[in-house]
Structure formats: C-alpha cells, structure tokens
Amino acid sequence: MIVHFILSGETLESISEEIKLENPKYLKEFHNQHCAKEDYILDELIPRKRLLIPDVDKIREYNSRNDAPFKAAELNPKLNFNPENFSKIYSVTISEIKEVESIKESNRISYTVSLKWIKTENKNHTFHIFRNNFSEDKGSMMADLAAESIRFLNPIEVETNETGDVLHIAVQQKTIDNFEKIKERLIDLFPDKYARIYIEEFEFIALNKDLFNQRMKEDTFIKAFFSPIRSQFTNGKSFFEYQIEDDILLSVQQKVENINDKEDIALSQSIKKLEKDKNFNGKYILDKETGMIKEFIISYFISQYGVKYNTEVIVNEN
C-alpha cells in the first residue's frame, strides 16, 4: 500500500480518478480496513491526514467487480436525434462583457428563432431557420441594418447528419434569385454611405456559398444548438470539441444530471482541463424520446492579449 497525505480540495473521487480506481467507495473501504483508529474516514477527507492507497493489483481486483457508479446505464445514455415533424420557436439572449484594464463594456442581443424540420434524406436532416424580433441594448443604425439583412435571408437551410451535427448551411435558391430586390430594399431603408459598404459586404457573403456556410457555422445559436453533444458516453462522460473563437477550440466533457426524470435528460458540461485564460460551462435539457433540445444555457470566458471576454447564451422554448 501507499501512504498519501491528503491535500486541501482532494476528494475520494478525485484521488480515485488519479490512481485509476473506478469505484471511490473501495478507496474509503481499503483505508478504513488498514488505518489506525485516529485516521478513520467517516465522511469528508481531512487535509494533512494520512490516506492509505491500495497497490496496483488491489486496484485491478476492485475494478474487476465492474460496479462503479459511473457505469450505470442511465449515466451512459445513447442520446437520440429524431427531429421528424419538429417545429419550435426559441427565445435567444446573448450577453457579452469585454473588459480591458478594469474597464467593462457590455452588450445584450435578443431575438427569436423558429426552427422547423423539413426532410430526412440518406440519414441527413434538413431544417429551416427563421430569425425575427431582434433587440440590442446598444441600438444603432448598423445594428438595425444587420437585423434587417438577416430577416431578408429567412429562412436559411441547415443540413445535419444523423446525430445533429451541422454539415452545411445555405441561403435558399429563391432568395438568391431575388437578391437584387433585397439589396435595393436595404439601400432604400438605409441610404447612409457606411450602410452601403455593409450592404455590399452582405451581398458578397450571402451569394458566396462556401463563405456563407463558413460564416454561419460560427453563428452563436447554430453553433450551440447543433453542437456535437450526442457523442458516445463512456464511464459516465462524453466529450466533444467546441470552438469559441476562430483559433480557440475547447475540449468539453459532459455528464448526465437528472437520472430520475422520465421525460427529459439534463446534461452538465465543463471544460475538460481547467485553464486560467479559458473556461466553459453549459447545461442542456433534451427531450428523452426525440433528443431534441428544449433549452440550454452556456457561458464561456477567454482572456487574450490583456482583454477578457465573458459570453452567456440562454435559449428557451417559447
């Protein structure tokens, strides 16, 4: 056996994970069987006290019992994605805080998203997305122009694979065919010279299929709603990659929270490896039968070049 002196913040679970012991209850059991009376563990670990740790062979024996809590079927679900006939409206709120040398700038954007399943073909699903009812704390002419431009593209088309991961996002052909009229209407509504520059750029992106697909995959709602949360669970966890900036890809782990709920599945998410300049937390509620998202909230933090960014995204069914 090995003698370990307990550090502040350590738990039976964290130490068991470090020594690759699957069920933490055996760490407590082993210690109490071999320790002096004054070192007996009742509930929580006490920092600076001794903890007796089993050797590799004993750990292997414990693991062979295959009774670790995280191996329970309800903690390792196969998450469905059955969107046939799905049609929902969501409210979206995105709050952002930028901090430079203790000076904070904040902004909040809200809008509604109507998401409708259209078809399934070769196991891939097609959805239409409509965005409306835009509101922004820092209202401006350019913010109004951006909102109006997005509305003119309704609906955009999103194609996913059989587990709900985005494959392709496109403007509908009828919108492309009518784009000259859309452009004229935007120029009539926003005759400012700076607005004209924005409209020209908007046209370039909307009519370039590859560029539009790339830009929309970075969209906050689409990226979060169609994130690869349905990856396979193993030992009570599943993992996926989440991109929060062009050059920042986070490894996220998730667990099941509400094992007793008959209708919904709640998933909690956190960054796999804590870093002082990055963090991520999320909670998703899914319909257990269809696997479709009912609501979610994610928040993430990054610090780059002396600038701190905090973002929170809240999405609920209307």
C-alpha positions as CSV (number, residue, x, y, z in Angstrom):
1,M,0.0,0.0,0.0
2,I,1.0,3.7,-0.4
3,V,0.7,6.4,2.2
4,H,-0.7,9.6,0.8
5,F,-1.1,12.9,2.8
6,I,-4.4,14.5,1.8
7,L,-4.3,17.9,0.2
8,S,-6.8,20.6,0.5
9,G,-9.7,20.2,-2.0
10,E,-9.0,16.5,-2.6
11,T,-11.9,14.0,-2.5
12,L,-12.2,10.3,-2.7
13,E,-13.5,10.8,-6.3
14,S,-10.5,12.9,-7.4
15,I,-7.9,10.6,-5.8
16,S,-9.6,7.5,-7.2
17,E,-9.6,9.1,-10.7
18,E,-5.9,9.8,-10.3
19,I,-5.0,6.3,-9.3
20,K,-7.5,4.8,-11.9
21,L,-9.7,3.2,-9.2
22,E,-13.2,3.1,-10.8
23,N,-15.3,3.0,-7.6
24,P,-14.3,5.5,-4.9
25,K,-16.1,3.6,-2.2
26,Y,-13.3,1.0,-2.3
27,L,-10.7,3.6,-1.5
28,K,-12.5,4.5,1.7
29,E,-13.1,0.8,2.5
30,F,-9.5,-0.1,2.0
31,H,-8.2,2.8,4.1
32,N,-10.6,2.1,7.0
33,Q,-9.6,-1.6,7.0
34,H,-5.9,-0.8,7.3
35,C,-5.6,2.5,9.1
36,A,-5.1,3.5,12.7
37,K,-8.3,4.4,14.6
38,E,-7.5,8.1,14.6
39,D,-7.2,8.1,10.8
40,Y,-10.6,6.5,10.2
41,I,-12.6,8.2,7.4
42,L,-16.3,8.9,8.2
43,D,-17.5,11.3,5.6
44,E,-15.2,14.0,4.1
45,L,-11.4,13.8,3.7
46,I,-9.4,16.0,6.1
47,P,-6.4,17.8,4.7
48,R,-3.0,16.8,6.0
49,K,-4.2,13.5,7.4
50,R,-2.9,10.2,6.0
51,L,-4.7,8.2,3.4
52,L,-3.8,4.6,2.6
53,I,-4.0,3.8,-1.0
54,P,-4.1,0.2,-2.5
55,D,-1.5,-1.1,-4.8
56,V,-2.0,-1.7,-8.5
57,D,-3.0,-5.4,-8.0
58,K,-5.6,-4.5,-5.5
59,I,-7.0,-1.7,-7.7
60,R,-7.2,-4.2,-10.5
61,E,-9.2,-6.5,-8.3
62,Y,-11.6,-3.8,-7.3
63,N,-12.1,-2.7,-10.9
64,S,-12.9,-6.3,-11.9
65,R,-16.1,-6.0,-9.9
66,N,-17.4,-3.6,-12.5
67,D,-19.7,-1.8,-10.1
68,A,-18.5,1.8,-10.4
69,P,-21.5,4.2,-10.2
70,F,-20.5,5.9,-13.5
71,K,-21.0,2.6,-15.3
72,A,-24.8,2.7,-14.7
73,A,-26.8,2.6,-17.9
74,E,-28.7,5.8,-17.0
75,L,-25.4,7.7,-16.8
76,N,-24.3,6.4,-20.2
77,P,-27.3,7.0,-22.4
78,K,-27.5,6.9,-26.2
79,L,-28.8,10.3,-27.0
80,N,-31.4,10.3,-29.7
81,F,-31.8,12.7,-32.6
82,N,-35.3,12.1,-34.1
83,P,-36.4,15.5,-35.5
84,E,-39.1,14.4,-37.8
85,N,-42.1,16.8,-37.7
86,F,-40.2,19.0,-35.3
87,S,-41.2,22.7,-35.2
88,K,-40.4,25.0,-32.3
89,I,-39.8,28.7,-31.6
90,Y,-37.0,29.6,-29.3
91,S,-36.1,32.9,-27.5
92,V,-32.3,33.6,-27.6
93,T,-30.4,36.0,-25.4
94,I,-26.7,36.6,-25.8
95,S,-24.9,38.7,-23.2
96,E,-21.3,39.8,-23.8
97,I,-18.9,41.6,-21.5
98,K,-15.5,42.9,-22.7
99,E,-13.0,44.1,-20.0
100,V,-9.8,46.0,-20.7
101,E,-7.8,47.2,-17.7
102,S,-10.8,47.0,-15.4
103,I,-13.0,49.0,-17.8
104,K,-16.0,46.9,-18.8
105,E,-18.2,47.2,-21.9
106,S,-21.4,45.1,-22.1
107,N,-24.0,44.4,-24.7
108,R,-27.0,42.1,-24.9
109,I,-28.8,40.9,-28.0
110,S,-32.1,39.0,-28.1
111,Y,-34.1,37.5,-30.9
112,T,-36.4,34.6,-31.7
113,V,-35.6,31.6,-33.8
114,S,-38.2,29.4,-35.5
115,L,-36.7,26.0,-36.2
116,K,-38.6,23.6,-38.5
117,W,-37.6,20.2,-39.7
118,I,-38.2,19.9,-43.5
119,K,-37.0,16.4,-44.6
120,T,-34.7,13.5,-44.0
121,E,-32.7,12.1,-46.9
122,N,-29.9,9.5,-46.7
123,K,-30.0,9.8,-42.9
124,N,-29.2,13.6,-43.1
125,H,-31.8,16.1,-41.9
126,T,-32.8,19.4,-43.4
127,F,-34.1,22.3,-41.2
128,H,-35.3,25.8,-42.0
129,I,-34.4,28.6,-39.6
130,F,-36.2,31.9,-39.3
131,R,-34.9,34.8,-37.2
132,N,-37.0,37.7,-36.0
133,N,-37.8,40.2,-33.2
134,F,-34.2,41.5,-32.9
135,S,-33.4,43.7,-29.9
136,E,-30.0,45.1,-28.9
137,D,-29.0,47.1,-25.8
138,K,-26.8,49.3,-27.9
139,G,-29.2,50.1,-30.6
140,S,-27.7,51.8,-33.7
141,M,-28.4,52.2,-37.4
142,M,-25.9,49.5,-38.2
143,A,-27.5,47.1,-35.7
144,D,-30.8,47.7,-37.3
145,L,-29.3,47.1,-40.7
146,A,-27.7,43.8,-39.6
147,A,-31.1,42.7,-38.2
148,E,-33.0,43.7,-41.4
149,S,-30.4,41.9,-43.5
150,I,-30.8,38.7,-41.6
151,R,-34.6,38.9,-41.8
152,F,-34.3,39.2,-45.6
153,L,-32.5,35.8,-45.7
154,N,-35.3,33.9,-43.9
155,P,-35.4,31.0,-44.0
156,I,-31.8,29.7,-44.2
157,E,-31.3,26.0,-44.7
158,V,-29.3,23.8,-42.3
159,E,-28.3,20.3,-43.1
160,T,-27.2,18.0,-40.3
161,N,-26.0,14.4,-40.0
162,E,-28.0,11.7,-38.2
163,T,-26.7,12.8,-34.8
164,G,-27.5,16.5,-35.3
165,D,-24.0,17.9,-36.2
166,V,-24.1,20.6,-38.9
167,L,-22.9,19.6,-42.3
168,H,-23.9,22.6,-44.4
169,I,-25.7,25.9,-44.2
170,A,-27.1,27.7,-47.2
171,V,-29.3,30.5,-48.5
172,Q,-32.3,29.2,-50.3
173,Q,-32.1,29.5,-54.1
174,K,-35.3,31.7,-54.3
175,T,-33.6,34.2,-52.0
176,I,-30.5,34.2,-54.2
177,D,-32.7,34.7,-57.3
178,N,-34.4,37.7,-55.6
179,F,-31.3,39.2,-54.1
180,E,-31.2,42.3,-56.3
181,K,-34.6,43.3,-55.0
182,I,-33.4,42.6,-51.4
183,K,-30.4,44.8,-52.0
184,E,-32.5,47.6,-53.4
185,R,-34.8,47.4,-50.5
186,L,-31.9,47.6,-48.0
187,I,-30.5,50.6,-49.8
188,D,-33.9,52.4,-49.7
189,L,-34.2,51.7,-45.9
190,F,-30.5,52.6,-45.1
191,P,-29.2,55.2,-47.6
192,D,-26.2,56.1,-45.5
193,K,-22.8,55.7,-47.2
194,Y,-21.5,53.4,-44.5
195,A,-24.6,51.3,-44.7
196,R,-23.9,50.9,-48.4
197,I,-20.5,49.4,-47.6
198,Y,-22.1,46.9,-45.2
199,I,-24.7,46.0,-47.8
200,E,-22.1,45.3,-50.4
201,E,-20.2,43.1,-48.0
202,F,-23.5,41.4,-47.0
203,E,-24.2,40.7,-50.7
204,F,-20.7,39.2,-51.2
205,I,-21.1,36.8,-48.3
206,A,-24.7,35.8,-49.0
207,L,-24.0,35.0,-52.6
208,N,-20.8,33.1,-51.9
209,K,-21.9,29.6,-50.9
210,D,-18.7,28.5,-49.3
211,L,-18.2,31.7,-47.4
212,F,-21.8,31.9,-46.2
213,N,-21.5,28.3,-45.0
214,Q,-18.3,29.1,-43.1
215,R,-19.7,32.2,-41.5
216,M,-23.0,30.7,-40.4
217,K,-21.2,27.7,-38.8
218,E,-19.7,30.4,-36.5
219,D,-23.1,31.7,-35.6
220,T,-23.7,31.6,-31.8
221,F,-27.1,30.0,-31.9
222,I,-26.4,27.5,-34.6
223,K,-23.0,26.5,-33.1
224,A,-24.6,25.9,-29.7
225,F,-27.9,24.2,-30.8
226,F,-26.2,21.9,-33.3
227,S,-23.0,21.2,-31.2
228,P,-22.0,17.5,-31.1
229,I,-23.5,16.8,-27.7
230,R,-24.7,13.4,-28.7
231,S,-21.2,11.8,-28.7
232,Q,-21.0,8.4,-27.1
233,F,-20.8,8.2,-23.3
234,T,-18.2,6.0,-21.7
235,N,-17.8,5.7,-17.9
236,G,-20.4,8.4,-17.3
237,K,-18.8,11.0,-19.5
238,S,-18.8,12.0,-23.2
239,F,-16.5,14.5,-24.9
240,F,-16.7,16.9,-27.8
241,E,-14.9,19.9,-29.3
242,Y,-16.5,23.4,-29.1
243,Q,-15.0,26.4,-30.9
244,I,-15.5,29.7,-29.2
245,E,-13.2,31.8,-31.4
246,D,-11.5,31.2,-34.8
247,D,-8.4,29.9,-33.1
248,I,-9.7,28.6,-29.8
249,L,-11.1,25.0,-29.7
250,L,-12.1,23.7,-26.3
251,S,-12.4,20.1,-25.2
252,V,-15.7,19.8,-23.3
253,Q,-16.8,16.9,-21.1
254,Q,-20.4,16.3,-20.2
255,K,-22.3,14.2,-17.7
256,V,-26.0,13.3,-17.1
257,E,-27.6,15.1,-14.2
258,N,-31.2,14.0,-13.7
259,I,-31.3,10.2,-13.9
260,N,-34.8,10.1,-12.4
261,D,-36.6,12.3,-14.9
262,K,-38.9,10.3,-17.2
263,E,-39.3,12.9,-19.9
264,D,-36.1,14.9,-20.1
265,I,-32.3,14.4,-19.9
266,A,-30.2,17.1,-18.3
267,L,-26.6,17.4,-19.3
268,S,-24.0,19.4,-17.5
269,Q,-20.9,20.5,-19.3
270,S,-17.5,21.8,-18.3
271,I,-14.1,22.3,-19.8
272,K,-12.0,19.1,-19.7
273,K,-8.9,20.8,-18.5
274,L,-9.1,24.0,-16.4
275,E,-7.0,26.9,-17.7
276,K,-6.6,30.3,-16.2
277,D,-7.3,32.1,-19.5
278,K,-10.3,29.9,-20.7
279,N,-13.4,28.4,-19.1
280,F,-16.7,26.8,-20.3
281,N,-19.9,25.7,-18.6
282,G,-23.1,24.5,-20.0
283,K,-26.4,22.9,-19.2
284,Y,-28.7,21.3,-21.8
285,I,-32.2,19.9,-21.4
286,L,-33.2,17.4,-24.0
287,D,-36.4,15.5,-24.7
288,K,-35.6,11.9,-23.8
289,E,-37.6,10.4,-26.6
290,T,-36.6,12.6,-29.5
291,G,-33.3,14.0,-28.3
292,M,-34.3,17.5,-29.4
293,I,-33.2,20.4,-27.3
294,K,-35.7,22.2,-25.1
295,E,-33.4,24.7,-23.5
296,F,-29.8,25.4,-22.8
297,I,-27.5,27.9,-21.2
298,I,-23.8,28.1,-21.9
299,S,-21.2,30.5,-20.6
300,Y,-17.6,30.8,-21.5
301,F,-14.6,33.0,-20.7
302,I,-11.4,33.8,-22.6
303,S,-8.5,36.1,-21.9
304,Q,-6.3,37.2,-24.8
305,Y,-3.7,40.0,-25.0
306,G,-4.9,41.6,-21.8
307,V,-8.6,41.6,-22.8
308,K,-11.2,39.5,-21.0
309,Y,-14.3,38.3,-22.7
310,N,-17.3,36.8,-21.0
311,T,-20.2,35.4,-23.0
312,E,-23.5,33.9,-21.8
313,V,-26.1,32.3,-24.2
314,I,-29.6,31.5,-22.9
315,V,-32.0,29.6,-25.2
316,N,-35.6,28.6,-24.1
317,E,-38.6,27.3,-25.9
318,N,-41.4,29.9,-26.3
